[in-house]
Amino acid sequence: MGQHEPILLKNMSHPGYTGSLADYERTGGYQAVKKVMGKVSPAEVTQLVIKSGLRGRGGAGFPTGVKWGFLPKDYQGLRYLCCNADESEPGTFKDRQLIERDPHQILEGIVLACYAIAAETAYIYIRGEFVLGARILEKAIGEARRAGYIGKNILGTGVTVDIWVHRGAGAYICGEETALLESLEGKRGLPRVKPPFPATHGLYNKPTVVNNVETLANLPHIINRGPEWFAAIGSPPKSTGTRIFCVSGHVKRPGNYEVPMGITFRELIYEHAGGMRSEKPLKAFIPGGASAPFLTPDHLDVKMDFESVAAAGSMLGSGGVTVMEEGTSMVWAALRLMEFFYHESCGKCSPCREGSSWLVQTMRRIVNKRGRAQDLETLTDLCKNIAGRTVCAFGDAEVAPIMSTLKHWRPEYIALIHEAEAANLLRPQPVGARG
């Protein structure tokens, strides 16, 4: 798609950029706050975001401005904004870079979002393992507060926005918005049954918006440069702007790449990430984090936008692209991800709590060459009885690696089972055993 200008990662490419308030202001930081605070109505800010086409960058891809519009218009009480910084999807590491390298970009986005939804308090729920990121955010909040960008009477406009950092305990399920809210309230991080939805009954039972780090970081640029500018980037009208994709696995240059929505996976893997690390060809890739179904080399020319990836049978999700070369055991890869999901299941729903254990046991048996022919039917039945039957989308996520590898690489499962059957036939049969 030709040359493009980074938006969210641009400041980090400047020599000597530290992410301090002074550095951020030199690059035009907090100009968006000055531009709208007390001068543009909150409703107009929301309309600008809707017009830009910005969609959530955390996984679901829901239109951001539309999500804000779900808050009750006539509600006069407290409202909250929660920044979801609980980046816990395997293969995803973009939010961490934004937090550690350019924290004020996120803070300015939070202030703008709070202004748009009339919230005076925002919480950044950050993954417990991100100790450095939490410290950097705390320092940045202190700088912004002293400069008058955060706190009471921002820039003399009478607007109040307080931002607080809350460290989680490192639970994957707390990346789900309602489990995040439960954890913020001091309870065990379990997803809530919906409805009611956070827009009306969120944090402390008040209207609440939960947005991802990358989503919020886009807001200052949309305000400064206009929604038309943002909407013209990428794959309009439904997948606009740039997206940070985290490329890992068997490539020459793993890392974060900010590219326009709508480029192909071939361009991302072979041009930006340098192609395969060895002479071995591509065998498989995960397009959107561990919860996204695997894709094959036949999907390299699929456009990286929400609709195209969905049509290919997967999802963009959190933007984590994991690349695997020929020689990788897809059964083993599915097992490794399944072990992660089994460990992270919150246990609230029976299909997920019990089913994840059975899936891991069955997969381990196959990988260890002790599988049976009926195991493939068992795996399929278990996955079908988990998907769509849990309170949150975790159940769908955990079966994705197994269902997609069964679909595209079923012969690998069959080969392991045949090896197990052959080994059993070679074992001495006890006296009286039936042949």
N, C-alpha and C positions, 0 to 999 in steps of 0.2 A: 504493500500500500504506500510505498515511497517513504520519504523522511517524515518524521513526526516530532513534535516538541513535547518533551516530558512536562507533566504538570505537577504531580505530587512529589516526584523525585528530583525535580529540577534544582532546588536549592542545594541539595546534597552534592551536586556535581561542581559547585563553586569551590575553588581552592580556599581552604581555611575556614569553611563554614562550620560553625560549632553547634548551631541550633539554639543559641542564646537569644534573648529578647532583642538585643541590639542588632545581631545578625539578621534576625527575622524582619525587623523593622526596615533594615537597609534594602531588603528584597521586596518591600511593599507590604509587609506584614501589618495586620490590623487596620488596613485601609478600608476593607469591606465593612468592619464594625463602624468605623467613622462615617462611612457612606450611608448606612441604613439606620443606625441607632437614632431614634427620635425624628428621623426625616422620612423614612419609608414605613408604611404600616406593616404590622406582622402578617396580615393577610396578603399584602403585596409581595412580601418576601416568599411566602409559601407558593404563590402563583409563579414567581420567577423560577423556583425549583421545579415545579410541575412542568413549566415550559421547557426547561433544560432537558427533560427526559431522564434525569438521574435516577438510577435504580439501586437498591441496596447491594452493597459489595460484600456482605457477610455470608451469603449462601442462597437465600430465597429469591433475590433479585426483584423484590417488590418496589414499585415506584415510590420514591422517598416522599415527595410532596403530597401524594395521595394518602400515604400512611399518616402524615401529620394531620390531614383533613378529617381523619376519623375521630379526633378528639372532640368531645361535646362542645358546641359553640357557646352555649349559654351557661356553662359551668363557671362559677366564680371562685371556687376553692383552689387548693394547691394542685399544681401539676408538676410532673417530673420528666427529665430527660436522662436516659441511661446510655452511656457510651459503652458498647460491648467490645471490650479489649481482651476478652477471654479466648485468645487465639489458640485453639487446642486441636485443630484438625491436622492429622498427620500429613506432612508435605506442604504445609502452609506457614509462611513466615514473613508476610508483607507488613502486617500491622506492627509487628515488633520493630521493623526498620523505621517505620514512620514515627513510632513513639520515641525511639532512642535517638534518631537523627534530626527530627524536625517537630518537636512537641508542640510548639506554638501554633503551627498550622492546624493541628487537631483542636487545640483550645479555642482558636478563633472560630472554627467550625461549630464547636459546641455552643459558644456564646450566640452565634447567629441562629442556630437551631432553637435555642431556648427563647430567644426574642420572637421567633416566628410562631412558637406554640404557647407563648406566655408562661413559660416555666421559669421560676426563680432559682431552682436548685437542680444541679446536674451531678450525677455520679459516674465516674469512670471505673467500671468493674474490670480489673486487670487480672490476668492469670497469675496465680501465686508464684510460679517459677520465674516470672519476669521481674526479678528484684531490681535490676538496674533500671529497667523501664519505669517502674513505680517511683524510684528515687528521682529520675529525670523529670517526670511529670510533676512531682511535688515541688521541685525546684522551679520549674517553669510556671506553675500556678502562682508561686510566691512572687516571681518577677512580674507577671501580668497583673497581679493584685496591687502591687506597689505602684505600677504604672497607670492604674485606673481602668484597665481593660476587663477586670473581673472584680466582683464584689458589689457593694451598694453604690447607687448613683453613678453608673458607668459613664465616664466622660461628661459628667454633669447633666445627663439626660433623664435622670430619675429612674432609670432601668436597673434592676438588681439581678445579677446572675452569680451564684456561688457554685464553685466546682470542687468536688471532693473525690479523692482516690480511694477506692476500696479494693483491697487485695483478696482474691478468692483463695481457695485451698487446692486448686489444680484439678478440678473435676471437669471432664469433657462435657458432661451433660449441662454444665452451667453456661455453655455457649448457646443453649436454647433459651430464648428470651424469658420464658416464665420461670424456668429453673434458676436463671440468673436473678430474677426478682425475689424469689424465695430465699436465695442465699444472701442477697443484700439485706433482707429483713431479719437475718440472723437464724434462719431455719435451715433444715437440710435441703440441699439443692435438688429438688424433685420437680419435674414439669407439672404445671397446673392443667386441669381439664378446662377446655375452652368450648363454648363461651362460659363466662364473660371474657372478653379480650382485654389486653393491657391498655388499649386506647380509652377504655372507660373504667376498668378496675385493675390497675397495675400496681405500682409500688405503693405499699400502705393503703391499698384499695383506692388509689387516686388515679386520675387519667395520666397515662405514661406513654412516652415514645422510647423505643429501644432502637438505636442505630449503630452500625458498625464503624470502626475507626476510619477505614478508607472512605466510607460514605461521607462522614462528617468533614473529612479533610478536603473534599472537593468543594464545599460550600463557599469558602472565601473566593475561589477562582471564578465560580459561577456568578457571584455578586459583582466582582471587579470587572469581568470581561463580558458579561452578559449571557443570558440563557441561549441565545441564538448561536453564539460561538461554540458553546459546549454541545449543543444539539447537532451541530454540523460535523462533529468528530465521530469517528467510529462507524457504526452500522445503523444509521437512523432508519425509521423513527423509533424503534423499540429498544435498541441497544446503543446508547449514545455515550460519548466521552471515551476516556482511556480506562484501562484496567491494569492493575499490577498483577502479573502472573508469576507464581513462584515455581521455578523449574528446578527439579532435582532428579537424581537417579543417574542413569548411564549416558550423560552428555558431557561435552568438553567444558562448557562454561555454565555450571549451575548457578542460580541466583535469582534475584527479582528483576523482572523486565516490565516496564510500563509501556504498553502499546495500545493503539486504537482498538476498540472493540471491533470485531469482524475480520481481523487478519486470520489466516489459516493456521492450524497446528503445525503444518509443514514449515511455514515461515518462522514461527516461534522456535521450534526445535532445531531446525537446520541453519537458519540465518542468525537469529539472536543468541541462541544457546550453543552455537558452534557445531551442531550435529552430534552423532554418536561418538562416544569416547574411544571406541576401538573399531576394528574392521567388521565387527559383528553388526548385522542390520537390526533395525528396530523390530521388536516383537509386539510390544503392547505399551499403552500409556493410560494413565488415569488423568482425566481432563479437569477435575475440580475438587481435589482433596479425596481422602480415603473413602468418603461416603458416596462418591460418584462411581457408577459402573465403568469397568474397563472398556477401552476402545482399541481397535486394531490398526495396522498400517493402512488398511482400506479407508480409514477415517481421517487421514492426514490432511486432506483438502477440505474438511469441514470447517466452516467459518466459526470463529470463537465469539459467537454471540449467543444470547440466551435461547433463542428459538432454534437456531441451527443445531446446537449441541443437543437440545431436547429431542429434535427430530431424529438425531443419530442414535438415540437410546440412552443418553447420559445427561449430565448437567454441568454447568460451569461452577456451581457451588462456591467454594471459598477461593477458587483460583489457583489451587495447588496442582501443578502438572508434574506427575511422576513418570519418568521414561524408563522403559525396560528393554534390554537387548536380547537377541536370540541366545538361547541357553538358559534363560531364567525359567525356573519351574513356576508355572502359573498356579498350580495347586498349592505349592509352598507359599507363594505370594498372597493368595487368598487366605490361607491359614494364618499367616502373620497378622494380617489386618483383622481377621476374625478374633484372634487372641486379644487384640487391642480392644475391640468392641465388647468382648466378654468381660474384660477387666473393668471397663468403664460403664457398663450397664448400671443404672441407678437402682434397678430391682423393683420399681413401682408396678410394672405391668407383667403379668404372668407369662404371656407369650415371649417377651424379651428376656425376662429373668431366667426362665427354664429353658427356652429354646436356644439361647446363646450358648448355654452349657452343653446341650446336646450337639449343637453344630460343631463346637470346638472338639468334642470327643470324637465325633465321626470323622472330621477332617484330619485330626491327628492320626487316627487309625489308618486312613488312606495313605497319608504321607509316609508313615512308618511301614508301609507295605503289609498291613494286616487288614486291608479293606475287603469288603464283600460286594458282590454284584448289586445287591439290594440297597447298598449305601447311597447310590446316586438318587434312587427314588426317595430314600429317607431325607437326603439333603433338600431335594426339591419340595417335598411335602412340608418340611420344617420351615423353609423360607416362605412358602405361601401362607403358612399359618402365623407368621410373624408380621410380614409386610401388611400395612394398613390396619393392623389390629392393636396398635399401641397408642398411648396418650399423645406422644410426640413423634417426630419423624425419625427417632433413633432406630426404631425397628426396621424401617425401610433402608436406613443407611447401613446397618450391619449385614443385611443379606445381599447388598449390591455386589460386593466382591465375589461371593460364591455364585450367584445367579449369572453374572456376566462372564465369569471364567467357565462355567458349565456351558454357556451358550457358544462361546468362541473357541474354547480349548478343551472340549469334552474328551477328545482322544487321550489327553494327558491323564485324566482321571482313570479312564478305562485301562490304560497301560499299567498304571500303578496297581490297579485291582487285579489285572491278569498276572502281574509278577507275584502278588500275594497268593493267588490261587495256585500258581505253578509251584511256589515254595511249599504250600500245604500238601500238594500231591506227592512231593518228593520226600516228605517226612514218613518215617516208618509207621504203618497203621497198627494199632493195638490188636491183639488176638481177638477174633470175633467181630472186628469192626466191619461195617458194610462198605463195599466198594463204591 
